[in-house]
Amino acid sequence: MGEGEGTANPEAVVLLHGLWFAGWTQTLLARRLRRRGFTPHSFSYPSVRLDLEENAAALHAFASRLRAPAVHFVGHSLGGVVIRALFHHHPDRPPGRIVTLGSPHGGSHPGRVLSRGRLGRRVVGRSVGDLVEGVPSSWTPPDREIGLVVGLRSFGIGRLVPGLPRPNDGVVARSEAGWAAASDVLELPVPHTGMLVSAAVASQVVHFLERGRFAR
């Protein structure tokens, strides 16, 4: 089925951006999901000012207003960790699947390096501060199907931070992108920010939301 051949689908998809970004960066992915019949909703959150639990509370309030038989979540970068925080602190949710795109589930080397100084901690913010302190490692994983897209093209600002492990997507190392709770993991030759505009990534997101696995 082509990108524009979707049939009506009442299922909602909540899209979360990453650090320093905003909801508008999900516009192209949202358009592609809509063409495949989903109803996308972009959630913007203050990725620097609030910690993970606070952002999860705001996401909970946002998602609770949606009226749909299924509510899926797709998070890019830090957004994927905020989704984890949502399901830990507010686990009673409608059916749905989760996809994360280049999310640093196992920590962030650039975040850890920048957090060593006061200015760096202010730049990366409180949510990344929680991440580098290992807060998500104690969370209960969601009881639902989870797909991880891991980028392997090293192009991004994370390369400016010395010591970023290889392979990586330019921001997040492959060794940081894993999550034991995942149902399926797909590695693609795409850079970190490029995931937001990649037609291949969008197609794989749709496939996972529909079937609970990626296309091979």
C-alpha positions in Angstrom: 0.0 0.0 0.0 1.5 3.4 -1.0 2.0 6.3 1.3 -1.2 8.0 0.1 -3.4 5.0 0.0 -4.3 4.7 3.7 -7.9 4.0 4.8 -9.7 5.7 7.7 -8.1 4.7 11.1 -9.4 6.2 14.3 -6.2 5.3 16.2 -4.2 8.3 17.5 -0.4 8.7 17.5 1.2 11.1 19.9 4.5 12.5 18.6 7.3 13.7 20.9 10.3 15.8 19.9 13.8 15.7 21.3 16.0 18.1 23.3 15.9 21.7 22.2 13.3 21.0 19.6 9.5 21.7 19.4 6.4 20.0 18.0 6.7 21.6 14.6 9.8 19.4 13.9 7.4 16.4 13.7 5.3 18.0 10.9 6.6 15.7 8.0 6.3 12.5 10.1 2.8 13.6 11.1 1.8 14.2 7.5 3.0 10.7 6.5 1.2 9.1 9.4 -2.0 10.9 8.4 -1.7 9.7 4.8 -1.6 6.2 6.2 -4.9 6.7 8.1 -3.6 7.6 11.6 -4.5 10.7 13.5 -1.3 12.3 14.7 -1.0 14.7 17.6 2.3 16.6 18.3 3.1 17.1 21.9 5.5 20.0 22.8 7.2 20.1 26.1 10.0 22.2 27.8 12.8 19.7 27.3 15.3 21.9 29.3 13.2 23.5 32.1 11.3 20.5 33.5 12.6 17.1 34.6 11.4 13.7 33.2 8.6 13.2 35.8 7.2 16.7 35.2 7.2 16.3 31.5 5.5 12.9 31.9 2.8 14.6 33.9 2.2 17.1 31.2 2.1 14.3 28.6 -0.3 12.4 30.7 -2.7 15.4 30.8 -2.3 15.8 27.0 -2.9 12.2 26.1 -5.8 11.8 28.5 -7.8 14.3 26.4 -7.6 12.1 23.3 -10.6 10.0 22.5 -9.5 7.0 20.5 -9.7 3.2 20.7 -5.9 3.1 20.7 -3.2 5.7 21.4 0.3 5.0 20.1 3.4 7.0 21.1 6.4 7.8 18.9 9.3 9.7 20.4 12.4 11.1 18.8 15.6 11.2 20.9 14.7 12.5 24.5 11.1 12.2 23.6 11.4 8.4 23.8 12.6 8.7 27.3 9.7 11.0 28.2 7.4 8.2 26.9 9.1 5.8 29.3 8.5 8.2 32.2 4.9 8.5 31.2 4.3 4.7 31.4 6.2 4.4 34.7 4.4 7.2 36.5 1.0 6.9 34.7 0.8 3.2 33.6 -3.0 2.9 33.2 -3.4 3.8 29.5 -5.5 2.8 26.5 -4.1 0.1 24.1 -1.3 1.2 21.8 2.3 0.6 20.7 5.5 2.6 21.3 8.2 3.5 18.8 11.3 5.4 19.7 13.7 7.0 17.2 17.3 7.4 18.2 16.4 7.6 21.9 19.3 7.4 24.4 17.7 4.7 26.6 21.1 3.7 28.1 22.3 7.2 28.8 23.9 10.0 26.8 27.6 10.5 26.4 27.2 14.2 25.2 24.8 14.9 28.0 27.1 13.3 30.6 30.1 15.3 29.4 28.2 18.6 29.2 26.7 18.0 32.7 30.1 18.2 34.3 30.0 22.0 34.3 27.4 24.4 35.6 26.9 26.0 32.2 26.6 22.6 30.5 24.0 21.5 33.0 21.9 24.6 32.3 22.2 23.9 28.5 21.1 20.3 28.6 18.5 20.8 31.3 16.8 18.8 34.0 15.4 16.0 31.9 18.8 15.1 30.5 20.2 15.5 34.0 17.8 12.7 35.1 18.9 10.6 32.2 22.6 10.9 32.9 22.0 10.2 36.6 20.4 6.9 35.6 16.9 7.6 36.8 15.2 5.6 34.0 17.0 2.5 34.9 14.7 2.0 37.9 11.5 2.4 36.0 9.0 -0.4 35.3 8.8 -1.0 31.6 5.5 -0.6 29.7 3.5 -3.8 29.2 3.1 -3.3 25.4 4.9 -3.7 22.2 7.9 -1.4 21.8 10.0 -0.8 18.7 13.4 0.9 18.6 14.8 2.6 15.5 18.6 3.0 15.8 20.5 5.3 13.4 24.0 4.4 12.2 25.0 7.4 10.1 27.4 9.5 12.2 26.3 13.0 11.4 25.3 15.4 14.2 26.4 17.9 16.9 27.2 15.1 19.3 30.3 14.4 17.3 31.7 17.7 18.6 31.8 16.1 22.1 35.0 14.1 22.4 34.7 10.4 22.9 31.3 9.6 21.4 31.3 5.8 21.1 31.1 4.3 17.6 28.9 3.4 15.8 26.5 6.3 16.4 24.0 8.5 14.7 25.9 11.7 15.3 24.3 12.2 18.7 23.4 8.8 20.3 25.7 5.8 20.2 24.3 2.4 19.3 25.4 1.2 22.7 23.2 3.9 24.3 20.1 3.2 22.1 19.2 -0.2 23.4 16.4 -1.0 25.8 15.8 -4.5 27.1 12.0 -4.1 27.0 12.0 -3.6 23.3 10.0 -6.1 21.1 11.9 -5.3 18.0 15.0 -3.2 17.1 15.8 -1.9 13.6 19.1 -0.3 12.6 19.1 2.0 9.7 21.8 4.1 7.9 20.2 7.4 9.0 21.6 10.3 11.2 19.9 11.4 14.4 18.0 14.5 13.2 17.5 12.9 9.7 15.1 10.4 11.3 12.5 13.1 11.4 12.5 13.6 7.6 13.3 10.0 6.4 10.6 8.3 4.3 12.1 5.0 5.2 11.8 5.7 9.0 8.2 6.9 8.6 7.4 3.7 6.7 8.9 1.6 9.4 7.0 3.5 12.1 3.7 2.8 10.3 4.6 -0.9 9.9 5.3 -1.3 13.6 2.2 0.6 14.7 0.1 -1.6 12.5 1.8 -5.0 13.1 4.0 -4.7 16.2 7.2 -5.4 14.3 9.4 -3.7 11.7 9.5 -4.7 8.0 12.5 -6.7 7.0 
